[in-house]
Amino acid sequence: MNSVVTTADALWEAAFAGDEHRAADVVLGAAAELGHETVLLEVIGAVQHRVGREWAANRISVAQEHAITAINDRAVTALSITKPRRRPEHGRVTVACVDGEWHALPARLLAEVLSLRGFAVDYLGAQVPTPHLITYLHRTGPDVVALSSSIATRLPVAHSTMTACQATGVPVMVGGAAFGVDGAYARRFGANAWAADARSAADMLLSRTLTAPGTPHQPVDDLPHLADQEYTLVSRTARALVRSVYRGLEERVPAMRSYSDEQRQHTAEDLAHIVDYLATALYVDDDALFRDFLEWTGAVLNARGVPAQVLEPALELLAAQLRDFPRAQRMLAQPARSLSA
């Protein structure tokens, strides 16, 4: 008899081995006993969470991460083809990832669960540009649009996309790790609903009708601190900040001058991530977002044999560039002190 845990282990082994046929056999065999929804969320979803943990711990490479995710995606397709046919009876939902969000599997799992529950679903996939999404909403007139985002740096885009969707008169449900613990950012942005996972999203949409959006507004209406322009100026000058900090690091760490092209590229990418997360923390005015990112980055570096203290000079140089930005100074100071300690 299949169990969720043993099935998830079997799917992991098949996906890790690159055997998509065995992966399909695993999920199809389990679906007959456990049901399609359980296999989607508690087997495929669990394996995808494991992918992230294994990469962070440096036990699989980026290429392996992508390969396993691709097999997971094909396993979803196998289940979708064989799912019980059901006439839609609960309204129409458009499911999309915000622009720049390439983690599409969570949104696809939601689309599949909603379809199983009797909704008509339009699944638009990853990285949907906001203007195209709005055009699609005008053309199709869904009852709800469900927006997914896993990466915190997409929060400003998610906020503007949500606001644009609401301006069309369509209520917006959001979900994904980007929206914070218990959907804190979703509430701050004025989402019509937030769901922790696909099952709770489906339950919510079945149990109640989402309230139509009220008077159209702008993102700054939800986040009045944006008036200080710190987020805008940091995000607009991000490339220049990365270049300046990189040059400063070369002066502090002479060994960087002999870096290979690949090492230079990785260093620049790491600096860009730091600036992007700082800008996002400024957008939502949440020191914890930036601090948590640096703690996660430190853990990832440690797993790769690189001491987290290497972040300290980069933060100091960035703080020097942003000396006239009080909120940025506050956010940069606390992690720098922790790294020094």
N, C-alpha and C positions, 0 to 999 in steps of 0.2 A: 504493500500500500504506500502511495506517495504521501509525503508530508512536506510542508512548506520548506523546512530547513534542508532536508535531504534533496529536494528538487532544486533549491537555490544552489546548493553545493554542486550538484550534477551540471547545472547550467554554467556555473563558473568554470568548472573543469573543461567543458566543451568549448566555451568562448575563449578561455585562456589558450587552449590548444588550436584555436582558429578553425574549429570544425563546426561550420554553420548548419550542416545537415543533422549532426548529432544534437545541436542546440535546439533545432526545430522539433526533433523527435522528443526531446525532454519536455518542452513546454506543451506540445500537443498531447502527449501522454498524460501529463499532470492535469491539463484542463478538463479531461473527462471525469476526473475524480474531485478536483479542488474547485473547478469553475474558472471561467476565463478571467473574471475580475480579480480573483485571488492570485492567479498566476501572473497577471499583469503587474499588480501592485506589490505583492509580497515575495515574488520570485524575481521577475525581471527588475523591478524597482530596487529590491535588495541587492542584487548583483551590481546594479549601476552605482549604488552607494558604496559598495565595496571597491569598485574601480577607483573612485576618488580617494578612499583611504589608502589603498595600495600605492597609488602614485605619490601621495604626500609622504608616505613612509619610504619612498625610493625603492619599492619592491617591484614596480613595473615602470617601463619607460612611457614617454608621451606616445610613441608609435603603438605600443601595446594597448595603451588606454584607448586610442582611437579605434584600433582593430576590434577590441572587445565591445566597445560601444556600437560599432557597426553591426556586429553579430547580434547584439541585443535588439537593435532596431529591426533586423530581419526576423528575429523571433517574434516581435510584435506583429509584423506583417503576416507571419504564418498564423498567428492567433486570429488576426483580423479577418483573414480569408475564411476561416472555419467557424467564426462565431455565429450563434443563432441569429437568423434574420428576424428583425422586429420592425414593425411600422412605427415611425416617429409619432409620438403622441404628447410630448411635453415641451414643445416649443423649439426654437432654433438658437443655437449658440455658436458664435465664432470664436475659435481658439487660435491664438497667435503668440509668438514670442516677440518682445519688443525689438526694435532695430538695434543691431549689434550683439544680440543675445544668440549665441550659436548652440547653446545646450538645449536642443529641441526635444529630447526624449521625455522630460517631465510633461511638457505640453501635449505630446503625442499620447502619453498614457492617459491624461485627462480626457482627450478627445475620444479615445477608445472606450473608457469607462462611461462617459456620457452617452455614447452611442448604444452601449449595452443596456443602459438604463432607459432608453426610449426617447432620447433627444435627437433632433436633426442637427448634425454637427458639420461645420465648415472648418477644417483644419488647415491653417495657412503655413505652418512650419516655422523655421528659424528666421531670425533677422528680417522682420517685415517692416519696411519703411513706413513711417506714420502716414504720409500723404496717400500711399497706396491702400493702407488699411482703411482710412477714412472713406476713400472712394468706394471700397468694397462694402463698407457698412451702408452707405447711401444706396448702393445698388441692391443689396440683399435684405436689408431691414431685419437684422436678428433681434431676438428678445434680450440677449445678453452678449457682451464680449468678454472673454476670459483672457487676460494677459499674463504671460509667464516670464519671469526673469530670475536667473540664478546668480548672476554676477552683480555685486553691489555697485560697481562703477556704472552700471546702466540705470541707476535710480533716477538721475535727472531726465533721461530719455523716457523712462517708464512713466514718470510724473507728467511730462508734457503730452505723451501719447494718451494717457488716461484722461487728461483734461480735454484733449481734442475729441476723443470718443464720446465723452459725456456731452460735449457741445452739440453732438448730432442727436442727442436725446436717448442714447442707448446706455443703460446702466453697465457698470464695469466691475467685474470680479477680478481680483489679482491673486497671484500665488507664486511661490518660489522663494528660495533662500535669500534673495536680494532684499526682500521686504522686511527682514529682521525677525527677531524672536517675537512670536505671537502676532506677527503682522504689524508691528509698531509703525513702520513707515507707511504702510497702506492706510492706516487710520489718519496719520498726519497729512497724507496727500488727499484725503477725502474720497477714498474708494467706496463704492456702494457695497462691496463685500470683500472679505479676505477669507481664503481657505487654506488650512495647513497642508492638505494633500488632496489628491483626486477624489478619494472616497468621500471626504467631508464636503468637498465642493459639490459633488453630485447630490449628496443628502440635502445640502442647503437649498439647491435649486429645485429639488423635488418638494421640499417642505414649505417654501415661501416664494413669493414673487419679489424680485428686487425692486426697490423704489426707483422711479425714473429720476434722472439728474435734475437738480434745481437750476437756478440762474447760472449761466456760463460765467466762468471766472478764469483767472490766470494763475500759474504756479506761485507767483510771489504773494498771492492772496493767502495761500496755505502756509507759506514760509516767509514771514515778514523780515527775518534777519537777512534775506538775500539783498535787501536794500543797501547793505554796506559794500556790495560789489566784490567782496573777497573771493567768492566762488567764481564769479565771472572773470576776474582778472587772472586768477590762477589757472583756470581752464584754458583761457585764451593764450596764455604764455607758457603752456606746459612744455612745448618742445624747447623753447629757449631756456627754461629752468633746467631741463634734463641736460642740455649741452653745457650750461654753466657749472652744474654740480659735477658732471663728468670731468671737466677740465680741472676743477678744484681737487677732485679725487686723484687725478694723475699727479698733481703737485704734492699731495700728502702721501701718496703711495707710489713711489717711483717705479715699483715693479710692474705697475699697470702699463707703462710705456712699452713693455715687451710683450704685451698680451697678443694672442693670435686674433685674427678677425672674428672668429667664433666667440672668443672670450669677450671681446669688445662689444659684440652684438648682445650677448647675454647680460652684460653689465648695464648697457643702455636700456635694455628691456626692463630690467629690475628697477632701475631708477624711474622709468616711465610709469611702472605700476605704483610706485610710492607716490608720485605726484598725482596720479589719477585717483588713488584712494584718499589722499589728502583733500583733493578738490571735492570728492563726493561727501566726505565728512563735513566739509564747509557747507555744502549744499543743504544737508539735513541738520547741521549744527549739532553733531553728535561725536564727541571725543572718543567714545567707546568703539565706534566703527573703525576709526583709524588705528586705535590701540589693538583691537582684536586682529586686524589685518597684519600688523607688524608681529604680533605674537605667533600667528599662523605662519608667516614668512620665516620667522626665526626657527620654528619647529621644522619647516621644510629644509632650511639651510643646514640645520644640525643633522638631519637625516642623511644629508649628502656630505657630511664631514666638514662643513663650513661653519665656523662659529658665528652665532647671531650678532656678535659684537661688531662684525664688519658693517652693519647698518648704521652704527653710531656716527662716523664721520659724514656719511651722506645726509643724515638728518641735521647735523650741525651746519653743513654747507647750505642746505635748503632753508634752514631757519635764517641764515645770514642774508639770503636773497629775499626773504619775505619779512624783513625786520619791521616794516610798517604795517603789518597785518596782524592785529592783536589776536584774533581767533586762531589763525594759523600758528602763531607763536605758542599759544596755549596748547594746541594739539601736538606740536612737535616736541615740546619740552618734556612732557611726562614720559613718553617712550624712550627718549634719549637718556633720561635719568635712570630708567630701569635697566637699560643696556649697560650703562656705566657701572651700576651696582653689580 
